[in-house]
Structures are given as structure tokens and as C-alpha cells.
């Protein structure tokens, strides 16, 4: 599919991942990309979603809009996370079907995987258990969209494909400690502690869980490649193919931030899922995706962005 010749709608296009997808599309020559604003088009409303499709008249949709957050945000608002993510997906896919959209690429989440899925997570393991409890409502809402996409393909012939990215990070991430994910939270804590001369930083959990991280530009590249080259019903993982323990992650980020104080782990706070790492072989085989940004380079770029924008964030 030559995306440069088509009208493209990117839900969530003004958000973290979406902004990089827009840049990747424009870099590939896309000339007609519509980015809705949430205050104009509330995707949890079927009527507003209908107005959006009537105005944008898309031929291809990247559905990236989501209510997301870290462990605390998910624990605080599980019902809201389920409702909003489910509603947005239902409305977007149904409207795409009604309007005869040629293709929809849906961004899922690694949170959909079972809590104790074998590592590395293979797409076949998605249904072999219940997700980690703190973010299960969000993960299940996203996983339900895979069922919807496959069911619509079977009944209506809809070309809906779904990708499951691992934890993302990079410039323009959310650095609000009330709702951020682990990498921006650590960067903010270490940079701010260094600036204030504090000798100690407290982090959540006991430091034993492992995670995999994908630089946001690589994720955007994977989504666009899928838009161009992938048309099958099977879900596809997007990741970088490595695993790092939280203690090692904290040590690395502290070093890159220049923070030399102590790190205290608050074991009374939740760890989240014990381990996370994806099998990324399907993405490489099906549409040639492979992450190219090294983890340290991605972290350096993210830290530099936070330092440059810290005054506006703090």
C-alpha cells in the first residue's frame, strides 16, 4: 500500500506516539494526514466519531488514541481506563467499517499479555492467562479490539490489523509523576534530585521486575511499515528484543543523568508484572521491522529532551 497517495487519519496524532507517526508518514511522502483534536472529536462518543469520519473521509486509519498511564494511574482509574479505551476502539472500528475504510492499523499494548506469560512473549500466548492485575482493565480493553478486528474481517472483509508494542519511551513522553511510565519517571527524579542537590531518590517496588523498551521513533516506523506491508489477521509484537531489570535500569539512567546519590527501593509499592519481553520475529518476517536505536542512545535523547524542556514541565 502506497500511503503517500491516500487520505490518512491518525487518532491520537497529537500525542506522544502519534506525533512520531505523523513525522514518519510525512517523511514517507504522505500528503493528506488528518489529526483530530480531542476537544473537537471525543472518540468515546459514537456521534463525534461519526462526524470525524465524515469530515476526514479517510482511506487509511492509524488508531493510536488511548487513555494510558503508569501503574498508579491504572490503579486509580481502572474503570475509566477500560471504558474509554473500549469505547474509542469500538467507535473507530465501527465507523471505519461503515465508511469502507481500506485499512485500519490499531496500536495495542504489552499489558494485554498474561501476567505469567513465558518469556519472550509470543503472539500465541495472548490468551493463555489473565493480565497483571494493576493494568488488566486497560490490557483487556485493548485485547478485545483484536477480537473485534478479527471478527469484522471475518464477517465484513475489513482489513483491520493490530500491533502490540512493548513499553515506549523517548522525547515528548509524559513526565508527570502522577501518571508517567517508568523511564520518564526515573529521568525526572534523577535530574531533579541532581538539580536540587538531593542525596537520595526513592523508586517503586523492589527492583527485580524486568522490562523491554522500544524507542518511540522505532515504534512509529514499525506501525507505518505495517500500514504499508501487512494485511493479515494475526496480531504482531513490536519490540526491541531485550530485557532489563529495574535495578539495572535505574543504575543506567542515574549514570546517564549524572546523578551520584543513593537509590532507595520502596517495596511497599507494587512491582507490576514480573517480567516483560517480546518475541519480535513475526514483525521482522512479515514486514521487515527491526528496532535500530540502541537503548543508551534512546535514553540520552530522552534525557536531553527533558533537560531542555524541564522548566515548562516542572
C-alpha positions as CSV (number, residue, x, y, z in Angstrom):
1,X,0.0,0.0,0.0
2,X,1.4,3.4,-1.1
3,X,0.4,5.6,1.9
4,X,1.7,8.7,0.1
5,X,-1.3,8.7,-2.2
6,X,-4.0,8.1,0.4
7,X,-6.1,10.2,2.9
8,X,-4.9,9.1,6.3
9,X,-6.5,9.7,9.7
10,X,-4.3,9.3,12.8
11,X,-6.3,9.2,16.0
12,X,-4.1,10.3,18.9
13,X,-1.9,12.1,16.4
14,X,-1.1,15.0,18.7
15,X,0.0,12.6,21.5
16,X,3.4,11.1,22.2
17,X,3.5,8.1,19.8
18,X,1.2,9.8,17.3
19,X,3.4,12.8,16.8
20,X,6.2,10.5,15.7
21,X,3.9,8.5,13.4
22,X,2.9,11.8,11.7
23,X,6.5,12.7,11.2
24,X,7.3,9.2,9.8
25,X,4.3,9.4,7.4
26,X,5.3,12.9,6.2
27,X,8.8,11.7,5.7
28,X,7.5,8.9,3.5
29,X,5.7,11.5,1.3
30,X,2.2,11.3,2.8
31,X,0.4,14.5,1.6
32,X,-3.0,14.1,3.3
33,X,-2.8,13.4,7.0
34,X,-5.8,14.4,9.3
35,X,-5.1,14.7,13.0
36,X,-8.2,15.2,15.1
37,X,-8.2,17.1,18.4
38,X,-9.9,15.5,21.4
39,X,-11.7,18.7,22.3
40,X,-13.3,18.7,18.8
41,X,-13.9,15.0,18.4
42,X,-14.4,12.9,21.5
43,X,-13.8,9.4,20.3
44,X,-15.7,7.9,23.3
45,X,-18.8,9.3,21.6
46,X,-20.2,7.5,18.6
47,X,-21.7,10.7,17.2
48,X,-18.4,12.6,17.5
49,X,-16.6,9.7,15.8
50,X,-19.1,9.8,13.0
51,X,-18.5,13.5,12.5
52,X,-14.8,12.9,12.4
53,X,-15.0,10.3,9.7
54,X,-17.5,12.4,7.7
55,X,-15.0,15.3,7.8
56,X,-11.7,13.4,7.3
57,X,-13.0,10.9,4.7
58,X,-10.1,8.6,5.4
59,X,-8.9,5.7,3.3
60,X,-6.4,4.5,6.0
61,X,-6.7,4.9,9.8
62,X,-4.0,4.6,12.4
63,X,-5.9,4.2,15.7
64,X,-3.4,5.3,18.3
65,X,-5.7,7.3,20.6
66,X,-5.8,5.8,24.1
67,X,-6.1,6.6,27.8
68,X,-2.7,5.5,29.1
69,X,-0.7,5.8,32.3
70,X,1.7,4.1,34.7
71,X,0.8,1.7,37.5
72,X,-0.6,4.3,39.8
73,X,-2.9,5.8,37.1
74,X,-4.2,2.4,36.2
75,X,-4.8,1.5,39.9
76,X,-6.6,4.8,40.5
77,X,-8.9,4.7,37.5
78,X,-9.4,1.1,36.3
79,X,-13.0,1.6,35.2
80,X,-12.2,4.7,33.3
81,X,-9.2,3.1,31.5
82,X,-11.4,0.2,30.5
83,X,-14.4,2.2,29.4
84,X,-12.5,4.9,27.5
85,X,-10.2,2.5,25.6
86,X,-13.0,0.1,24.8
87,X,-15.3,2.9,23.6
88,X,-12.8,4.6,21.4
89,X,-11.9,1.3,19.7
90,X,-15.5,0.3,19.2
91,X,-16.4,3.6,17.7
92,X,-13.4,3.9,15.4
93,X,-13.6,0.4,14.0
94,X,-17.3,0.5,13.5
95,X,-17.1,3.8,11.7
96,X,-14.3,2.6,9.6
97,X,-16.4,-0.4,8.6
98,X,-19.4,1.8,7.8
99,X,-17.3,4.2,5.7
100,X,-15.5,1.5,3.8
101,X,-12.0,2.4,5.0
102,X,-9.4,0.4,3.1
103,X,-7.2,-0.4,6.2
104,X,-7.0,0.3,9.9
105,X,-3.8,-0.2,12.0
106,X,-4.6,-0.5,15.7
107,X,-2.0,0.0,18.4
108,X,-2.5,-2.5,21.3
109,X,-0.3,-2.9,24.4
110,X,2.0,-5.4,26.0
111,X,-0.3,-5.1,29.1
112,X,-2.7,-7.4,27.2
113,X,-0.4,-10.4,27.8
114,X,-0.9,-12.8,30.7
115,X,0.9,-12.0,33.9
116,X,3.0,-15.1,33.8
117,X,3.4,-15.5,30.0
118,X,6.5,-17.4,29.0
119,X,9.4,-15.1,28.1
120,X,9.8,-14.0,25.4
121,X,6.1,-13.3,24.9
122,X,4.9,-14.8,21.6
123,X,1.7,-13.7,20.0
124,X,0.2,-17.2,20.5
125,X,0.4,-16.6,24.3
126,X,-2.0,-13.7,24.4
127,X,-4.9,-15.8,25.6
128,X,-3.1,-18.2,27.9
129,X,-3.9,-16.4,31.2
130,X,-5.1,-13.2,32.9
131,X,-3.0,-10.0,32.6
132,X,-1.2,-8.4,35.6
133,X,-3.9,-7.1,37.9
134,X,-2.8,-3.4,38.1
135,X,-3.3,-2.8,34.4
136,X,-5.6,-5.7,33.4
137,X,-8.6,-3.5,32.6
138,X,-6.5,-1.4,30.1
139,X,-4.9,-4.5,28.7
140,X,-8.2,-6.4,28.3
141,X,-9.9,-3.5,26.6
142,X,-7.1,-3.4,24.0
143,X,-7.1,-7.1,23.6
144,X,-10.9,-7.0,23.0
145,X,-10.2,-4.8,20.0
146,X,-8.1,-7.7,18.5
147,X,-11.2,-9.9,18.7
148,X,-13.3,-7.1,17.1
149,X,-10.8,-6.6,14.3
150,X,-10.7,-10.3,13.5
151,X,-14.4,-10.7,13.7
152,X,-15.0,-7.7,11.4
153,X,-12.5,-9.2,9.0
154,X,-14.4,-12.5,9.0
155,X,-17.9,-11.0,8.7
156,X,-17.4,-7.8,6.7
157,X,-14.0,-8.3,5.0
158,X,-12.5,-5.4,6.9
159,X,-8.7,-5.0,6.6
160,X,-8.0,-4.3,10.3
161,X,-4.6,-5.2,11.7
162,X,-3.3,-5.0,15.2
163,X,0.1,-4.5,16.6
164,X,1.2,-4.9,20.3
165,X,4.1,-2.5,21.1
166,X,6.2,-3.0,24.2
167,X,6.8,-0.1,26.6
168,X,7.7,3.0,24.7
169,X,10.0,5.9,25.7
170,X,11.6,8.9,24.1
171,X,11.4,12.7,23.7
172,X,8.0,14.3,24.3
173,X,7.0,11.5,26.7
174,X,4.8,12.2,29.7
175,X,7.0,13.3,32.6
176,X,4.1,13.9,35.1
177,X,5.0,11.7,38.1
178,X,1.3,11.1,38.8
179,X,0.7,9.3,35.5
180,X,4.0,8.7,33.8
181,X,5.6,5.4,32.9
182,X,8.9,4.2,34.4
183,X,11.6,5.7,32.2
184,X,10.3,9.3,32.2
185,X,9.6,9.0,36.0
186,X,13.1,7.8,36.7
187,X,14.7,10.5,34.4
188,X,12.7,13.2,36.2
189,X,13.5,12.0,39.6
190,X,17.3,11.7,38.9
191,X,17.6,15.0,37.0
192,X,15.5,16.9,39.6
193,X,17.4,15.4,42.5
194,X,20.7,16.3,41.0
195,X,19.5,19.9,40.4
196,X,18.3,20.2,44.0
197,X,21.4,18.6,45.5
198,X,19.4,15.7,47.0
199,X,21.4,12.7,48.1
200,X,18.6,10.1,47.7
201,X,15.9,9.0,45.2
202,X,13.1,6.6,46.1
203,X,11.8,4.3,43.4
204,X,8.8,1.9,43.4
205,X,9.0,-1.8,44.1
206,X,12.0,-4.0,44.9
207,X,13.8,-3.5,41.6
208,X,13.5,-7.2,40.5
209,X,10.9,-6.9,37.6
210,X,12.3,-6.8,34.1
211,X,11.0,-4.8,31.2
212,X,11.7,-4.3,27.5
213,X,11.6,-0.8,26.0
214,X,11.2,0.4,22.4
215,X,12.3,3.9,21.3
216,X,9.3,5.8,20.1
217,X,10.7,6.6,16.6
218,X,11.3,2.9,16.1
219,X,7.7,2.2,17.1
220,X,6.4,4.8,14.7
221,X,8.5,3.1,11.9
222,X,7.0,-0.3,12.8
223,X,3.4,1.0,12.6
224,X,4.0,2.6,9.3
225,X,5.7,-0.4,7.8
226,X,2.7,-2.5,8.9
227,X,0.4,0.0,7.2
228,X,2.4,-0.4,4.0
229,X,3.1,-4.1,4.1
230,X,1.0,-6.1,6.5
231,X,-2.6,-7.3,5.8
232,X,-3.1,-10.4,7.9
233,X,-5.5,-11.0,10.9
234,X,-2.8,-12.3,13.2
235,X,-1.5,-9.8,15.9
236,X,2.1,-8.7,15.7
237,X,4.5,-7.7,18.5
238,X,6.6,-4.6,18.2
239,X,9.7,-4.5,20.4
240,X,13.5,-4.2,20.6
241,X,14.2,-7.7,21.7
242,X,16.0,-7.2,25.1
243,X,15.2,-7.4,28.8
244,X,16.5,-5.3,31.6
245,X,15.8,-5.4,35.4
246,X,14.5,-2.3,37.1
247,X,17.6,-2.1,39.4
248,X,19.9,-2.1,36.3
249,X,17.6,0.4,34.5
250,X,17.8,2.7,37.5
251,X,21.6,2.4,37.7
252,X,21.9,3.1,34.0
253,X,19.6,6.1,33.9
254,X,21.2,7.6,37.0
255,X,24.6,7.3,35.4
256,X,23.4,8.9,32.1
257,X,21.8,11.7,34.1
258,X,25.0,12.3,36.1
259,X,23.2,11.5,39.4
260,X,25.6,10.2,42.0
261,X,23.3,9.9,45.1
262,X,21.7,6.8,46.6
263,X,18.7,4.8,45.3
264,X,16.1,3.5,47.8
265,X,13.6,0.9,46.7
266,X,10.1,1.2,48.3
267,X,9.0,-2.5,48.4
268,X,5.6,-1.4,49.7
269,X,4.8,-0.1,46.2
270,X,3.7,-2.5,43.5
271,X,6.2,-4.2,41.2
272,X,3.8,-4.8,38.4
273,X,4.3,-7.7,36.0
274,X,7.3,-9.9,37.0
275,X,8.9,-10.0,33.5
276,X,8.2,-8.4,30.1
277,X,10.0,-9.2,26.9
278,X,8.5,-9.8,23.4
279,X,9.4,-12.2,20.7
280,X,9.7,-9.8,17.7
281,X,10.4,-12.4,15.0
282,X,7.0,-12.1,13.4
283,X,7.3,-8.3,12.7
284,X,10.7,-8.9,11.1
285,X,9.4,-11.7,8.9
286,X,6.1,-10.2,7.9
287,X,7.1,-6.5,7.2
288,X,10.8,-6.2,7.8
289,X,10.7,-4.3,11.1
290,X,13.7,-4.3,13.4
291,X,14.5,-1.7,16.0
292,X,17.6,0.3,15.1
293,X,18.0,2.7,18.1
294,X,20.3,1.4,20.8
295,X,18.9,1.7,24.3
296,X,21.6,4.0,25.6
297,X,21.3,6.3,22.6
298,X,17.5,6.5,23.1
299,X,17.9,7.2,26.8
300,X,20.4,10.0,26.1
301,X,18.0,11.6,23.6
302,X,15.1,11.4,26.1
303,X,17.2,12.8,29.0
304,X,18.4,15.7,26.8
305,X,14.8,16.5,25.8
306,X,13.7,16.5,29.4
307,X,16.6,18.8,30.4
308,X,15.7,21.2,27.6
309,X,12.1,21.3,28.5
310,X,12.2,20.9,32.2
311,X,11.3,24.5,33.0
312,X,8.0,24.1,31.2
313,X,7.3,20.7,32.8
314,X,8.2,21.4,36.4
